[in-house]
Amino acid sequence: MPTPTPPTAPPAHAATPDDAPGPDGPAGAGAAGSLERVIAVQVKNHRLSQGMSAAELAVRTGLSKAMVSKIESASTSSSLTTLQRLADGLDLPVTALFQGADTEREAAFTKAGQGSVTVRSGTRHGHEYRLLGDLKRHATPIEPTLVTLTSASDVFPQFQHPGTEFIYMLEGRMVYGHGSYEYELAPGDSLVFEGEGPHGPLRLIELPIRFLAVTAH
């Protein structure tokens, strides 16, 4: 009578969908993307802050320790199911694992005394308009401008434009008109108004005058 063949012992670690090769080959074979790096940092930081080992997190999540290591080294992409397991194991909302994933934002930095000088209707009257930067991609752009008035000319341009304008007085004194109203501005004074109405300096009381004008279109 033939001797029965003993059953084959199961492997020490059976492959799971989380450990299975991805479209780029084995997990970790492809270059890690920025999202994977963000998730890696968040998982590891939260795990360490709770004094938890990778093995403990593996037990909590039902993932293998090897898979946890791959996630923390950003060498694999995680499915939504895996991310939910990690969040549950760390007692976090799943959104916490994505913090820092979308941090690139447009900015405009202008050193003191710099900024592009723009030509406007008041330029020929001794007025300087220095644009301090703008955001090209912003849905509702703002235009910060440093205005310097050095001439006592009696001719002052009146502006009208869509949007809202904010003025903050830095130096000197002047009377600023908006519509049928007049406002005397000294250093530290500010004025917010609708740009559609005619506005602009009416009288320069103390020169030189400098104020910050921020227009939101």
Buried (B, 14 or more C-beta within 10 A) or exposed (E): EEEEEEEEEEEEEEEEEBBEEEEEEEBBEBEBEEBBBBBBBBBBEBBEEEEBEBEBBBEBBEBBBBBBBBBBBBBBBBEEEBBBBBBBBBEBEBEBBBBEBEEEEEEEEBEEEEBEEEEBBBEEBBBBBBBBBBBEEEEEEBBBBBBBBBBEEEEBBBBEBEBBBBBBBBBBBBBBBBEEEEBEBEBEBEBEBBBEBEBBBBBBEEBEBBBBBBBBE
